[in-house]
Amino acid sequence: MNKLWYVFGLLFLLAGIALMGWLCVYVMLYGGIMAAVSNWGVNESAVVWGVIRAFLCELGLIPGAIVAIIGKSMLAWGILQTAHERMFASFGRLGRRR
């Protein structure tokens, strides 16, 4: 079970980092710049929303950060459980020695 927590935690952590990069750079920054450039002189509201999207591209980090935090907590929980089991296993060995 501990290895499962570790693997899922690592997957969530890597997926969160990938999600942060994709949302921040591609969707928000690149998408905002392309929306502003393609609608230049045609649709003023689309230009404004494109500029706002490019300016606030850091907000794309929030969902990825939440996923990464979940992954990090799963990693910590798996590591704590492993340490807890090792600690009690060593106590059991000490009690058997006579």
N, C-alpha and C positions, 0 to 999 in steps of 0.2 A: 504494500500500500504506500509505503514511503517513496519508493521509486516512481510510483504513479503520480504522486503529488509533485515530485521533482520534475518529471517530464512535462506534465501539464503546466506547471508554473513556468518552466523554460519556454514552452510553446506560447503561452499567453504573453510573456515578457517580450519575446521576439515579434509576435504579431502586433503587440501594442506599439513597438518602435517602428515597425513597417507602416502601420496605420497612421502614426503621427507624421512620418515623412511624406506619405502619399497625400494625406489630406492637406497638410500645410503647404507643401511645395507645388504639387500638381493641381489639385482641385482649387485651392484658394488663390495662390499667387499666380500660377500660369493661367488658370481659368479666368481670373479677374483681369489680367492684362489683355488676354485675347478678347474678352467681352468688350473691354474699353476700346481696343484698337479696331475691332471689326465693326463696331457701331459708331465710330467717330463721324460726327456730322450728320448722322441719320436718325439716331434715337438717343436723345440726351439722357433719359432716365437709365437706359442700359449702360451708357458710359459711366454715369455716376455710380451705379451699383457695381460695375466692374472695378472702378477705382476703390470703392469701399471694401470690396472683397479682397483686392490685392493689398490694401493697407492693413486690414485686419486678418491677415493670413495666419497669425499666431493662434487664433481661436480654433484652428484645425487641430491643434495639439491636445485639446482637452479630451476628446473621446479616446484617442490613443493613449494618453497618460492614464486614464482610468483603467484601461485594459492592462497596461504595464504595471500599475499598482496592484491589480488583482493577481497578476502573475508573480510579482515579487512577494506578495503575502503568501501565495501558495508555496513558493520556494522556501520561505522562512518557516512555514508550518511543517513542511516535510523535513527540513533540517532539524527543527526542534523536536519533532517526534522521534527522529533517529537518535538524537542525543539523549532523549529521555529513555528510550529503550536500552541504549548502551549503558546508561547509568544504573538502571535497575538490574540489568543483566550482570554487571560487575558486583552489585550488592548480593545477588543470588549466589555467585561463585564464592564470595567471601564467607557467606553463611555455611556453605557446604564443607569448607576446609576445617578439619579438626585433627 
